[in-house]
Structures are given as C-alpha cells and as structure tokens.
C-alpha cells in the first residue's frame, strides 16, 4: 500500500474532498471511512475494448486518447445531430456495460475534451462557436489540455487563472513564459486546435519508479535502486529502438516532498551503465538526506530513433560504483522490488493496446 495512489473516485469520495493522484495514506487522512478497491487491469482493458467497439459503430474515424477517452469524428453533421448521437452512445454504454459516460460535442478536439469533463456523471455537453466563451472561458486554466500543476502555477504567477485569461493574454508573453506550449495554449483557449495532433504511437518519455517496502536511509541502497531503474528504462528504450539524450530523477522523501533534477547528453544513448552513472551523480549532488527517501524514479526524455544515431564510446562504460553486490544485498533485505512503469507520448497519451494485463 506504500505505492498505491487514487486513480479515480466515486461521487461520495469526491464530495469528501479526495482528489485523484494522491497516495492512499493521504486519502485516508482526508476521508477516514474511505473504501479502497484494487484495480483489475484485465477487466479494465476488456471493458476499454468493449467501449471502443461501441464508438466504432458510429464512426470509422475514432482517435483514442489514453485508456478510457476517445474522440469520435462524426463528419459534417449539425450540433443537434451530434448531440443525439452522443446520447445514443451514452445510453448504449450505460445499458450494455452498466457504466456511465460523459461526452462533449464541439467543433474542435480541445473543446470536446473540456465538454466531456464539464458535467458528470452521465451527461452530454455541447460547446459551439456561439457559447464557448460563456462555458469555457470562466473555467480554471487547469481544465485546458496540457495545463498541469506546474504550468498552472506558472500562469498564476502572471495573474492568469482562467482559460479566458489565457485567451486574452499576449501570445508572445505566453511563449516567453512557457515556450512553444504557451502559443499552443493561447490557440486552444481561443478555439483553434489546428496544431494539436494526438498520436498515441509517438513515445515522448519512458520512466520507472520504485517505492520500496521500507524507506531508504543510505546512498548505498539508493545506488542499487537506481541501477534497477536504469536497467528497466534502458530495456524499454531498446524495445522501442530509441535512445535518450536527457535523463531526470525524481526523489520523494518520507514527508512526500518531491525533488526533480535532470541532465542532458551531447549524444543520445541506451547504455544502462551510462544512464545509471548520471542518475547516481544527480542523486549524490542534490539529495541532502534531511529525511529518509520514500521513493525514487528515473525518466528518459528527448528520445530519438536508433536509425538516426551512431554508437558512442560511453555505450560500453562501467558503473562508477559496485552495484551488483549492492543490488543483491538490498533485495535480500527487502525482497523483490516493484518497478512501476510510466510511458508517455509526445501528447501525453498511452495506447491501451500496448498494455498487457
């Protein structure tokens, strides 16, 4: 249970103030009567495919976004017709799978996504050229696709709190603040999603995290964990025929304070030892051991295909510490360690078809 997080919650837990993404321990502190249900991935995947089969009845063009969201292109139909079709989809899901579904109908992908989150559960929201300013613009900036916690606080620092604020902000200023993403967000907030092309096949990053059965107290133990993580990340890089030119580590102490550090390489690599050496150096340089370490992760970014790269001399480098004995020592004391995988695409999408039960 040390690494369990809230993946979703029902309406009662939501009313009690339990958000998605926090740890199980934190959720129990907010709501002592919380009932925890372990995820059934096999059932989840089977249900996902059943829901997708329903979508395919209504359109030949369906864009899947993550595990349980999709865009359904209905072609040139009226808003009224699209709303009726959305209701048919919602009702079929409800009566054939005993699930509720909320759908958004709009003239672009970004606003239809907002519409699907606007009213829950089991509802259809229509966002048009005539009403989007009334519906979309008053919403918090975090309701806009690709505005996560970090960007939300970056925007708040400039007095930008709503989607409407983004729409009315100088796009040059947003670009200066957030890079290319700033201009994209300005476009999305104004109802233009021409630059948004969801693609679940392009992997943008690969990461692995470990929350061991007990907190870590020594750099000796952390080095063993980091080697396991580097091995897992590089194995997946090789599987997808990719190399990385940027790695980062995330460190969370026992008080759940999180620190992230990264470094870049001149030439990309998939070398376990090279990734480990850099991850280990990041940890030694930046973790001060004010508290024991609860979890640690390694992520590879700036990925390139192997076909575009050449071998480099550090692909055969050696670990800077004797990790083999440390891994054996740690697993003998703590038992098998659970490595949690995370792969994101350039549009933060994961294909359900790539995930096996």
JOFEN-V522706 format. One record per residue. N is the residue number from 0. RES is the residue in one letter. SS is DSSP state (hx for helix, st for strand, lp for the rest). NEAR is the number of other C-alpha atoms within 8 Angstrom. Layout:
N_RES_SS_NEAR, N_RES_SS_NEAR
This chain:
0_X_lp_4, 1_X_lp_9, 2_X_lp_7, 3_X_lp_7, 4_X_st_9, 5_X_lp_12, 6_X_lp_6, 7_X_lp_5, 8_X_lp_11, 9_X_lp_6, 10_X_hx_6, 11_X_hx_7, 12_X_hx_11, 13_X_hx_10, 14_X_hx_7, 15_X_lp_8, 16_X_lp_8, 17_X_lp_11, 18_X_lp_9, 19_X_lp_9, 20_X_lp_7, 21_X_lp_9, 22_X_st_11, 23_X_hx_12, 24_X_hx_7, 25_X_hx_8, 26_X_hx_14, 27_X_hx_10, 28_X_hx_7, 29_X_hx_9, 30_X_lp_11, 31_X_lp_7, 32_X_lp_5, 33_X_lp_8, 34_X_lp_4, 35_X_lp_4, 36_X_lp_4, 37_X_lp_4, 38_X_lp_5, 39_X_lp_6, 40_X_hx_7, 41_X_hx_7, 42_X_hx_7, 43_X_hx_9, 44_X_hx_10, 45_X_hx_8, 46_X_hx_9, 47_X_hx_11, 48_X_hx_8, 49_X_hx_8, 50_X_hx_9, 51_X_hx_8, 52_X_hx_8, 53_X_hx_11, 54_X_hx_11, 55_X_hx_10, 56_X_hx_7, 57_X_hx_9, 58_X_lp_10, 59_X_lp_7, 60_X_lp_8, 61_X_st_11, 62_X_st_8, 63_X_st_11, 64_X_st_13, 65_X_lp_11, 66_X_lp_9, 67_X_lp_7, 68_X_st_7, 69_X_st_9, 70_X_st_9, 71_X_st_10, 72_X_lp_8, 73_X_lp_9, 74_X_lp_4, 75_X_lp_4, 76_X_lp_7, 77_X_lp_6, 78_X_hx_10, 79_X_hx_6, 80_X_hx_8, 81_X_hx_11, 82_X_hx_11, 83_X_hx_8, 84_X_hx_9, 85_X_hx_12, 86_X_hx_9, 87_X_hx_8, 88_X_hx_10, 89_X_hx_14, 90_X_hx_8, 91_X_hx_10, 92_X_hx_14, 93_X_hx_11, 94_X_hx_8, 95_X_hx_6, 96_X_hx_8, 97_X_lp_7, 98_X_lp_7, 99_X_lp_9, 100_X_lp_10, 101_X_lp_13, 102_X_st_14, 103_X_st_17, 104_X_st_16, 105_X_st_12, 106_X_lp_9, 107_X_lp_9, 108_X_hx_9, 109_X_hx_11, 110_X_hx_14, 111_X_hx_15, 112_X_hx_10, 113_X_hx_13, 114_X_hx_16, 115_X_hx_13, 116_X_hx_10, 117_X_hx_8, 118_X_lp_11, 119_X_lp_7, 120_X_lp_7, 121_X_lp_10, 122_X_lp_10, 123_X_st_14, 124_X_st_11, 125_X_st_11, 126_X_st_14, 127_X_lp_9, 128_X_lp_6, 129_X_lp_5, 130_X_lp_8, 131_X_hx_10, 132_X_hx_9, 133_X_hx_7, 134_X_hx_9, 135_X_lp_11, 136_X_lp_13, 137_X_lp_10, 138_X_lp_10, 139_X_st_9, 140_X_hx_12, 141_X_hx_11, 142_X_hx_9, 143_X_lp_13, 144_X_lp_8, 145_X_lp_6, 146_X_lp_11, 147_X_lp_7, 148_X_hx_7, 149_X_hx_7, 150_X_hx_9, 151_X_hx_12, 152_X_hx_8, 153_X_hx_9, 154_X_hx_10, 155_X_hx_9, 156_X_lp_7, 157_X_lp_6, 158_X_lp_6, 159_X_lp_10, 160_X_lp_11, 161_X_st_12, 162_X_hx_15, 163_X_hx_12, 164_X_hx_10, 165_X_hx_13, 166_X_hx_11, 167_X_hx_6, 168_X_lp_9, 169_X_lp_6, 170_X_hx_9, 171_X_hx_7, 172_X_hx_8, 173_X_hx_13, 174_X_hx_12, 175_X_hx_8, 176_X_hx_8, 177_X_hx_9, 178_X_lp_9, 179_X_hx_7, 180_X_hx_8, 181_X_hx_13, 182_X_hx_12, 183_X_hx_9, 184_X_hx_11, 185_X_hx_13, 186_X_hx_11, 187_X_hx_11, 188_X_hx_13, 189_X_lp_7, 190_X_lp_9, 191_X_lp_9, 192_X_lp_10, 193_X_lp_5, 194_X_lp_6, 195_X_lp_5, 196_X_lp_6, 197_X_lp_8, 198_X_lp_9, 199_X_lp_13, 200_X_lp_6, 201_X_lp_7, 202_X_st_11, 203_X_st_13, 204_X_st_13, 205_X_st_14, 206_X_st_12, 207_X_st_14, 208_X_st_13, 209_X_st_13, 210_X_lp_11, 211_X_lp_12, 212_X_lp_7, 213_X_lp_6, 214_X_lp_10, 215_X_st_10, 216_X_lp_8, 217_X_lp_6, 218_X_hx_7, 219_X_hx_7, 220_X_hx_12, 221_X_hx_9, 222_X_hx_11, 223_X_hx_13, 224_X_hx_11, 225_X_hx_14, 226_X_hx_13, 227_X_hx_9, 228_X_hx_14, 229_X_hx_13, 230_X_hx_9, 231_X_hx_9, 232_X_hx_14, 233_X_hx_12, 234_X_hx_8, 235_X_hx_9, 236_X_hx_13, 237_X_hx_10, 238_X_hx_7, 239_X_lp_6, 240_X_lp_8, 241_X_st_12, 242_X_st_13, 243_X_st_14, 244_X_st_14, 245_X_st_12, 246_X_st_15, 247_X_st_13, 248_X_st_14, 249_X_st_11, 250_X_st_13, 251_X_st_13, 252_X_st_12, 253_X_lp_10, 254_X_lp_6, 255_X_lp_7, 256_X_lp_7, 257_X_st_8, 258_X_st_7, 259_X_st_8, 260_X_st_9, 261_X_st_9, 262_X_st_9, 263_X_st_7, 264_X_st_7, 265_X_st_5, 266_X_st_6, 267_X_st_12, 268_X_st_10, 269_X_lp_12, 270_X_lp_10, 271_X_hx_10, 272_X_hx_13, 273_X_hx_13, 274_X_hx_12, 275_X_hx_12, 276_X_hx_10, 277_X_hx_10, 278_X_hx_13, 279_X_hx_10, 280_X_hx_8, 281_X_hx_12, 282_X_hx_9, 283_X_hx_8, 284_X_hx_6, 285_X_hx_7, 286_X_lp_7, 287_X_lp_4, 288_X_lp_7, 289_X_lp_4, 290_X_lp_7, 291_X_lp_10, 292_X_st_13, 293_X_st_14, 294_X_st_12, 295_X_st_14, 296_X_st_13, 297_X_st_16, 298_X_st_12, 299_X_st_14, 300_X_st_12, 301_X_st_9, 302_X_st_13, 303_X_st_10, 304_X_st_9, 305_X_hx_9, 306_X_hx_4, 307_X_hx_6, 308_X_lp_8, 309_X_lp_5, 310_X_lp_5, 311_X_lp_7, 312_X_hx_6, 313_X_hx_7, 314_X_hx_11, 315_X_hx_7, 316_X_lp_8, 317_X_lp_6, 318_X_lp_10, 319_X_lp_5, 320_X_lp_4, 321_X_lp_7, 322_X_hx_10, 323_X_hx_7, 324_X_hx_7, 325_X_hx_12, 326_X_hx_13, 327_X_hx_8, 328_X_hx_8, 329_X_hx_11, 330_X_hx_10, 331_X_hx_7, 332_X_hx_6, 333_X_hx_10, 334_X_lp_7, 335_X_lp_5, 336_X_lp_9, 337_X_lp_7, 338_X_st_9, 339_X_st_7, 340_X_st_7, 341_X_st_8, 342_X_st_10, 343_X_st_12, 344_X_st_14, 345_X_lp_10, 346_X_lp_10, 347_X_lp_7, 348_X_lp_12, 349_X_lp_12, 350_X_lp_12, 351_X_hx_9, 352_X_hx_5, 353_X_hx_6, 354_X_lp_6, 355_X_lp_4, 356_X_lp_5
